[in-house]
Amino acid sequence: MTTEHLLDDRPFVPLRALANKVPEVTVYFWIIKVLTTGMGETASDLLARVFGPVPAVALGGLALAVSLAVQFAVRRYIAWVYWTAVVMVSVFGTMAADVLHVGLGVPYAVSTPVFLVLLAAVFALWYAVERTLSIHGIRTRRREIFYWAAVLATFALGTAAGDLTATVGFGYAGSVLLFAAAICVPAVAHRVAGMNAVTAFWTAYVITRPLGASLADWMAVGHARGGLGLGLGPVTLAWTVAIACFVGYLAVSRRDVRR
């Protein structure tokens, strides 16, 4: 085991193991991640408005199941397959948080800690079984299941947290600034204070959800709610095009594949 292996927290995996099923964490990863969170937020609201809440949830759940089935079926990381699954997780994760609040009347102040406990439980079980939470070793079906369970929980948690801050006085613009500052904390802590790379990654991963969702909401909602008033449809379309452009670039350049 090399010194590099010890520094980047990658678990030991035999050379004959399957290729890693997730992309390398580059600047493109974080850009697309934020874009998917915002697009998922506005797309979820748009679908609920067009089809109604119940059909929208059913449609989102079906799309999520299909995209994850394709992701599990492939034998290696494929950019468009992986990011399609992330987009569907974003849409359905938003719906899950919204159903609790709008459909069941659960306050965001309650659902946010509930989703936090759920995420902690996923991480605890994942670590107890695999002894690592690193995304650099997603080479088995069991680790892939844990990974996507954690991803879904982070999206639900981030949605609830973002809506919570937006409704307790920060507003959408204030929430954008709040989470933009918050996402710098794990990055600085990792580089300056020696925070574990895996802990820093998952902390930042959770924060990208309310950051992207708050930004997209701020662009979409009307002026009366403190937004730019661009509308759900145009914002969803614009962010979808941006995601497609970045994913297309990665599919061709393979800049997010470890060589």
C-alpha positions in Angstrom: 0.0 0.0 0.0 1.6 3.3 -1.1 1.9 6.6 0.7 -0.5 8.1 -1.9 -3.1 5.5 -0.9 -2.9 6.5 2.7 -3.2 10.2 1.9 -6.3 10.1 -0.3 -8.3 7.6 1.8 -8.9 5.2 -1.0 -9.6 1.6 0.2 -7.4 -1.2 -1.1 -9.0 -2.9 -4.0 -7.4 -5.8 -6.0 -6.3 -4.9 -9.5 -8.7 -7.4 -11.0 -11.7 -5.7 -9.4 -14.4 -4.0 -11.5 -13.9 -0.4 -12.6 -15.1 2.2 -10.2 -18.8 3.1 -10.8 -18.6 6.8 -9.9 -16.6 9.7 -11.4 -13.4 11.2 -10.0 -14.1 14.3 -7.9 -13.0 17.3 -10.1 -14.2 20.8 -10.5 -16.6 19.5 -13.2 -18.1 17.1 -10.6 -19.0 19.9 -8.3 -20.4 22.1 -11.1 -22.6 19.4 -12.4 -23.7 18.4 -8.9 -24.9 21.9 -8.1 -26.6 22.1 -11.5 -28.5 18.8 -10.9 -29.7 20.0 -7.5 -31.1 23.2 -8.9 -32.6 21.5 -11.9 -34.2 18.8 -9.6 -35.7 21.5 -7.4 -37.5 23.4 -10.2 -38.3 20.3 -12.2 -40.0 18.7 -9.2 -42.1 21.8 -8.7 -42.9 22.1 -12.4 -44.0 18.5 -12.6 -46.2 18.8 -9.6 -47.9 21.9 -11.1 -48.4 20.3 -14.5 -49.5 16.8 -13.5 -50.5 17.2 -9.8 -48.6 16.0 -6.8 -49.5 12.3 -6.8 -48.9 11.6 -10.5 -45.7 13.7 -10.4 -44.4 11.6 -7.5 -45.3 8.4 -9.3 -43.6 9.6 -12.5 -40.5 10.7 -10.6 -40.3 7.4 -8.8 -40.6 5.4 -12.0 -37.9 7.5 -13.7 -35.7 7.1 -10.7 -36.1 3.3 -10.7 -35.3 3.1 -14.5 -32.3 5.3 -14.2 -30.9 3.4 -11.3 -31.5 0.1 -13.0 -29.5 1.2 -16.0 -26.7 2.5 -13.6 -26.5 -0.8 -11.8 -26.6 -2.7 -15.1 -23.5 -1.1 -16.6 -20.1 -2.5 -15.6 -18.2 0.8 -15.4 -18.7 4.5 -14.9 -20.5 6.1 -18.0 -21.0 9.8 -17.7 -24.5 10.2 -19.1 -25.8 7.1 -17.3 -24.4 8.2 -13.9 -25.5 11.8 -14.1 -29.0 10.8 -15.4 -29.4 8.8 -12.2 -28.2 11.8 -10.1 -30.8 14.0 -11.9 -33.6 11.6 -11.1 -32.4 11.3 -7.5 -32.5 15.1 -7.3 -36.1 15.2 -8.7 -37.4 12.4 -6.5 -35.5 13.5 -3.4 -37.1 16.9 -3.7 -40.5 15.3 -4.0 -39.8 13.2 -0.9 -39.1 16.2 1.2 -42.0 18.2 -0.3 -44.5 15.3 0.3 -43.7 15.3 4.0 -44.2 19.1 4.2 -47.0 19.8 1.8 -48.8 16.5 1.8 -48.4 15.4 5.4 -47.9 18.8 7.0 -44.5 18.0 8.6 -42.6 21.2 9.3 -39.2 21.6 7.8 -37.8 22.0 11.3 -38.9 18.4 11.9 -38.1 16.8 8.5 -34.6 18.3 8.4 -33.3 16.5 11.5 -35.3 13.3 10.5 -33.4 13.2 7.2 -30.2 13.9 9.0 -30.7 10.9 11.3 -31.6 8.8 8.2 -28.4 9.8 6.4 -26.4 9.1 9.6 -28.0 5.7 9.8 -27.0 4.9 6.1 -23.4 6.0 6.8 -23.2 4.0 10.0 -24.5 0.8 8.3 -22.3 1.4 5.3 -19.2 1.8 7.4 -20.1 -1.1 9.7 -20.3 -3.4 6.7 -17.6 -2.0 4.4 -15.3 -0.2 6.8 -15.1 2.7 4.5 -17.3 5.5 3.1 -14.9 6.4 0.3 -16.4 6.8 -3.2 -13.2 5.6 -4.7 -14.1 2.0 -4.0 -17.6 1.7 -5.5 -16.7 -1.6 -7.3 -19.2 -4.0 -5.9 -23.0 -4.2 -6.0 -23.3 -3.9 -2.2 -21.2 -0.7 -2.1 -23.1 0.7 -5.0 -26.4 0.2 -3.1 -25.0 2.0 0.0 -23.7 4.8 -2.2 -27.0 5.5 -3.9 -28.9 5.2 -0.6 -26.6 7.9 0.8 -27.0 10.1 -2.3 -30.8 9.9 -2.0 -30.7 10.7 1.7 -28.4 13.7 1.1 -30.8 15.1 -1.5 -33.8 14.8 0.8 -31.9 16.3 3.7 -30.5 19.2 1.5 -34.0 19.9 0.1 -35.5 20.2 3.6 -32.6 22.2 5.0 -32.7 24.7 2.0 -36.5 25.2 2.4 -36.1 25.6 6.1 -33.6 28.5 5.8 -35.7 30.1 3.1 -38.8 30.1 5.3 -37.2 31.3 8.6 -36.0 34.7 7.4 -33.0 34.1 5.1 -35.1 34.0 1.9 -33.8 32.5 -1.3 -31.0 35.0 -1.9 -29.9 34.8 1.7 -29.9 31.0 1.6 -27.7 31.1 -1.5 -25.1 33.3 0.4 -25.4 31.1 3.5 -24.8 27.8 1.8 -22.1 29.3 -0.5 -20.2 30.2 2.6 -21.0 26.9 4.3 -19.6 24.8 1.4 -16.2 26.5 1.8 -15.9 25.2 5.4 -15.2 21.6 4.6 -12.8 22.6 1.8 -10.8 24.9 4.1 -11.0 22.4 6.9 -9.6 19.7 4.7 -6.7 21.8 3.3 -5.8 23.7 6.5 -7.0 21.8 9.5 -6.5 18.3 8.2 -10.1 17.2 8.0 -10.5 13.6 6.7 -11.0 13.7 2.9 -14.0 11.4 3.1 -15.7 13.5 5.8 -15.0 16.7 3.9 -16.4 15.2 0.7 -19.7 14.1 2.1 -20.1 17.3 4.1 -19.7 19.3 0.9 -21.9 16.9 -1.0 -24.8 17.5 1.4 -24.4 21.3 1.2 -24.5 21.4 -2.6 -28.1 20.4 -2.5 -29.5 23.4 -0.6 -27.0 25.6 -2.4 -28.2 24.6 -5.9 -31.8 24.4 -4.9 -31.8 27.9 -3.3 -30.1 29.4 -6.3 -32.6 27.8 -8.8 -35.6 28.8 -6.6 -34.2 32.4 -6.4 -34.0 32.5 -10.2 -37.5 31.0 -10.7 -39.8 32.5 -8.1 -41.5 35.9 -8.5 -40.4 39.2 -7.3 -42.9 39.2 -4.5 -41.0 36.2 -3.0 -37.6 37.8 -3.5 -36.7 36.1 -6.7 -35.9 37.0 -10.3 -39.2 35.8 -11.6 -37.8 33.8 -14.5 -40.3 31.0 -14.1 -40.0 27.2 -13.4 -40.0 26.2 -17.0 -37.2 28.4 -18.3 -35.0 27.8 -15.3 -35.5 24.0 -15.6 -34.7 24.1 -19.3 -31.6 26.3 -18.9 -30.1 24.2 -16.1 -30.9 21.0 -18.1 -29.1 22.3 -21.1 -26.1 23.3 -18.9 -26.0 19.8 -17.4 -26.1 18.2 -20.8 -23.3 20.3 -22.1 -21.0 19.5 -19.2 -21.8 15.8 -19.2 -21.3 15.7 -23.0 -17.9 17.3 -22.5 -16.9 14.7 -19.9 -18.2 11.8 -22.0 -15.9 12.9 -24.8 -12.9 14.1 -22.8 -13.1 11.5 -20.0 -11.6 14.1 -17.7 -13.4 12.5 -14.7 -12.1 9.0 -15.2 -9.1 7.9 -13.2 -6.4 6.6 -15.5 
